[in-house]
Amino acid sequence: MKLKILHIQETIASGGVEKLRLLLAKYLDKNRYEQKIICTHKAGIIIEDFAKEGVEIISIGSFNGVFDIKQYRKVIDIINEYKPDIIHGAVFEGVIMACVCGFIKKVPIIIAEETSDPQNRSKKASFLLWLLCLVAQKVVAISPGTEEYLRKIAKIPQKKIQLINNGVEYPRIVTSDEIDLARKKLNIMPNEIIVGSVGRLHDDVKKFTDIVKAFSILKDYSNIKLLIVGDGPDKQTIIQTAEELGISDKIIMVGYQYDTALYYKLMDIYCIASQHEGFGLVAAEAMLNGLPVVATAVGGLKSIVIDGETGFLVLPNNPEILAEKLEILIKDLELRLALGENGKKRAMNEYTADIYISKINELYQNLIETHHAKR
């Protein structure tokens, strides 16, 4: 009989958590597992991909905190009907719903997954997480940084915590014709060096304006351009910043792209300037594509990027240092290629989808075996 997994999280649209859930939908053994997802909201092409894998997504509407009885009732109704063997909650809201409703309904196994960079989380929220995790059999940390938070700040017992790095799929094969056509369409000249960045244009978090400011420091380099792949509420802020700094001609913005494989192939250097980051999937994706990465030393990025070996780590909110490290790579092709190759090897050894799937499968199987042994 198949094991029933019920995932609970917040929005499913284009973020990192839903990409990880899609990997589980695609690659966990369908003869062994059946999966269903509860979320608050759903949108985008990714919904179709879940449907192709036979995974139902149930959207229940906004979750308004730990005392939202109405939403708990909706989740409990779904649990009553689905009868899951395992509830796997991710994102803080998902963890709350998974732990509370899973405990009420006596679901055999509850997993809480810490998916954010909780550096600014209040003591009250950390205490709530500790309280919730009392009923969880395992608490997954997605990076060494989140593992340290869970252990030192949230005071989760070490034996409950399991570190499972996020994983990314190998990039699809991009043809030379695709690359040539894209370069022509985006007016990228053969001698130009492309610095790229992918993500939601939410500047309080991702700080794309810091990359733009770094580029303005490097504006004397006539052969560089910044390729930004993504959309979001601060798109106009980024455009305006580039205009004010007089470098609009150096910025290429292609909007949200579900398939980013082609755009990584247009890049020579990858840059991520996040203020906080739970893991940093895009950094791992860039490394798997053989790109050197200049990243801020926050959250999971601190463990993904090895300073001086696969790229450079810099302090957040510092366009000057960002520019300094980008300039080193802009001026040195040999170094770019060497760091990119090192990064690719590291990503293949640490951050691939098959490694991630194997560890999640092992987690599920171990928990089921332990549960059966106690019966």
N, C-alpha and C positions, 0 to 999 in steps of 0.2 A: 504494500500500500504506500502511496506517495505521502511524503511529509508536506504538510501545509504551512507555508510561510506567509504571515501577514506583515507587510511593511507599513509603517505609519510615519508620515513626515509632513512638512508644511507644503509649500507650493511645488508643483511639478511644471517646469517650463524649460529653462535652458541652463540651470546651474549644475555645479559639480556633483551634488548628492544624487540628483536624478540620473546623471550620466553613469554613476556607479550602480544605481538600481537597474539601469538598462543593461549593463554588463551582466548582472545577475540573471536578468530575464533572458538574455541571449545564451549564456554559457553554463549556468548551472544545469546539471543533468535533468532533462525534462522527464525522464523515466523515474527519477527519484524524488523530484520536487514539484510542487504546485505553488504558484505565487499569486498574491493579490496585494494591491496597494490602496491604502487610505491616504488622502491628502486634503489640504484645505481648498486649494484651487489648482486647476490644470489648464495648460495652454501650449500651443506650438506644435511643430512637426513631430516632436519626440513622442507625443501621445500615440501617433500612428505606428511608431516603431514598437511601442509596448504592445499594441494590439496585434501586430504581426507575430509577436512571440507568445501570444495567448494569455497575456497578463492583463487582468481587469484593473482599471483605476477608478476608484470611487471618490468623488469630490464632495466634501461635506460642508464647505463654507468656512468662513473665518473662525479661528479658535481664539477666544478672548481671555486666555489665562487659566490658571490652575483651578478656579472655581466655576468654570464654564460647564455646568451640569448638562445643559442642552446638548452640547457636542459629545460629552461622554456617553450620553444615552444613544446617540447615533452610532458611535464606535461599538458600544456594547451590543447593539442590535446586529451589527455586521459580524461581530465575534460569535454571537449566538447562532447565526446562520452558517458561517464559514467553518467554525470549530478548528481554529489553527493549532498546530503543534508548537509553533514558535511565533512570537511577536517580536519584530525587530524595529525599534523606534530610532529615528535619526532626526537631527535638528532639535533644538530645545523643546519646541512645541510637540514634535513627534514623540520625543522621549517622555514628556509628561503624559500624553494620551496613552502611550504604550504601557507605561508602568502602572498608572492608575487603573485603567480599564482591564489590563492583563491581570492585575492583582485581584480586582473585584470578581472577575470571571474564572479565576484559578487556572489561567493558561499555563501549561506545564513549564514553558521556557520563555523568559523575557530577556531581550538583549537591548541595552541602551547604547547608542553610538554618539560619541562627542565629535561633532563635525565642524565646529567653529574654532576660531582663535579667541579663547575666552579671557584675554588679558585684561579687559575692562569690565568683566562681569562682577556684579556686586557681591558682597558677602552673603546677602540674603539669597541671591540666585544660586550661589555655590552651595549654600546649606540646603536649598530645595533640591538641587541635583543629588546631593548626598542622601537626602531622605528618600527620593525616588529610587535611587540605585540600591536601597536596602532590599527591594523586591526583585531586582534583576540578578540573573545568574552570571551574566558577563557584561562588562562595560568595555566597548571597543574604543580605542584611541586611534585616530587616523594619522598621527605623526608623533615623533618623540616629544614635541612641545606640548601636545594635548595630553599625552601620557603623564608628563611631569605635572601639569595642572591638576589632573584627576587625582594623582597621588599626594601632592604637596598642599594644594589649596582646597580641593573638594573633599579631601581625606577619604577617598575611596580605597578600600583595602587592596594591596598589590595583587593578591591572588585572584581578585575579581577582574582586574584590568588585562586586556589583551591588545597589544599593538598590531594593527593591520594597516600597513600603508595603502593608500589609494592606488589604483592601477589605471593605466590607459591602454587603449587598443593600438596595435601597430598601425602606422599610417597606411592608407591605401596607396596603390601605385599611381603616381601622377605622371602623365606622359609629357614629353618635351613639347609636343604641340600645344597642350593645355597651358604650359608655362609661358611659351612664346606668345600665345594669344593674350594671356592675362597681362604680361609685361607691356604689350602693345596697347591694350585697352586702358591700362593705368598710367601709360606714358612713362614707363620706367626704362631708362637708357641702359645700354650694356655695361657702362662703366660705373653705374650708381650702386652704392652700398645701401641696403635696405635694413633698417632697424624696425622690428615688428613688435606688436603687442596685441593680445587677444583678451577680450573680457567685456563684462557689462560696464557701460559708461556711467558708473556711480562714483563720483569723484571723492566723496568722503571716505570711501573704502579703497578704491583702485588707484586713485591719484594719477590719472592720465595727464592731468595738467602739469605734474612734476616732470613727466617725460617731455612734454612740449617745451617747458621752461629749460630743461637740459639741452634740448635741440637748439634753442635760441642762443645758448652759450657757444654752440658748435656751428653757428650759421656761416662762418667763413669757409667751412668745407662745402664746396659747391656740388660734391658728388654723393651727398647723403639725402635720404628721404625717410620719413617715418610713416609706416603702414599700420593703421589702427583698424582692427577687425572687431566689430561689436556695436551695440546700440544701447541706449539707456537714457535716463532722465537728464544727464549732464552733457549730452552731445553738444548742445549750443554753447555751453560754458567752455568746452574744449576748443571749439571753432573760434570763439571770441578771443580766447587766450592766444591762440596762434595768430589771429589778425592783429591784436594789440602788440605782439612781439615782432610783427613783420615777417613771419615765416610761413604764411598760409600756403605758399607755393611748394613748401617742403613736406606738407602733410597730405597723406592719402587716407581717406576714410571710406571704407567699403560697406559699412553697416553690419548688421548681424548676418552671419553665415553659418548655417547648420553644418555644412561640410567645410571644415577649415584646412583640410589637407593641402589643397593647392596653395593657400596663402602662406603656410609655413615654408613651402618650397620657394617662395619669392623672397624670403628673408635671408639675411646674412648674420644677423645678431638678434637675439630676443631680449626684450626688456620688460620687467614687471616692477612697478613702483608702489605696490599696495601698502596701505597703512597697517592693515592686519589681514591675516590669511590663515584659515584653518589648515589647509594642506598646500594648495597651489598646483592644481592639476595641469594648468597651462604651461607651467615651468617644466613639468615632467614630459608633457607632449612635445615641447620645443626641444628638449634634450633627446628624446627618442627620434626626432627629426634631424639630429646632428648639429644643433645650433648652440653656440656659447650663450650663456644666460647671465645678464646683469640684473640682479634682484635685490630688493630690500630685505634686510635681515630680520624678518618677522615670521612668527608662526611656523608652519611647516616648511617655508622656503629656506629657513636656516639649516634644515637637515637635507633638503633636496639638492641645493646648490653647494658645491664644495669650493670655497673661495680660493681662487688661483689655480684650480684644477679643472673645474667644469664651467667656470665663469667667475663672476665677482659678486660679493655681497656688500651692500652699502647701508648706511643708516637711513631710515625713512625720513620723508619730508626734507630732503636735501638735494635739490636739482644740481648743485655745483659738483658734489661728489659723483652723482649719477653721470654727469657730463664727462667728468675726468675718466671714469672707467669705460664709458662708451668710446671715448677718444682713443684710449689704448687699443681697443679692438678695431676701430676704424682704420687706424694707421698700420696695423700688423696682421696681414692676411694669414701668415703662418701660424700665429698664435690663435687666431679665430678658428682655424681648421683643427688645431691640436686640442683646444678646449672643447670644441664641438664633438670631436671624436671621443674624448674622455667622457663627456656627458652622455653620449649615446650608449657607451658601454655600461655606465652606471644605471641609466634608465632601464636597459635591457636586463640588468641583474636585480633590480630592486622594484621597479614601478610598472611592470607590464600587467595587462589584464589577466593573463593566465596565472601569474603569481597570486594576484588578488583573489581570483575565483578559487584557486586551490586552498587558500587560507580561510576563506569564508566557508567553503565546503567542510573543511576540517573542523572549524568552530562548530558548525551545526551538528555534524556527526558526533563529535565528542560530547556535546551537551545532551544529545538524544541518548547516547549510550549511558551517560551518567544518570540521566533521569530513569531509564529503564532498570538500571542496576539497583536503584533505591526502592523500586516498587515491590 
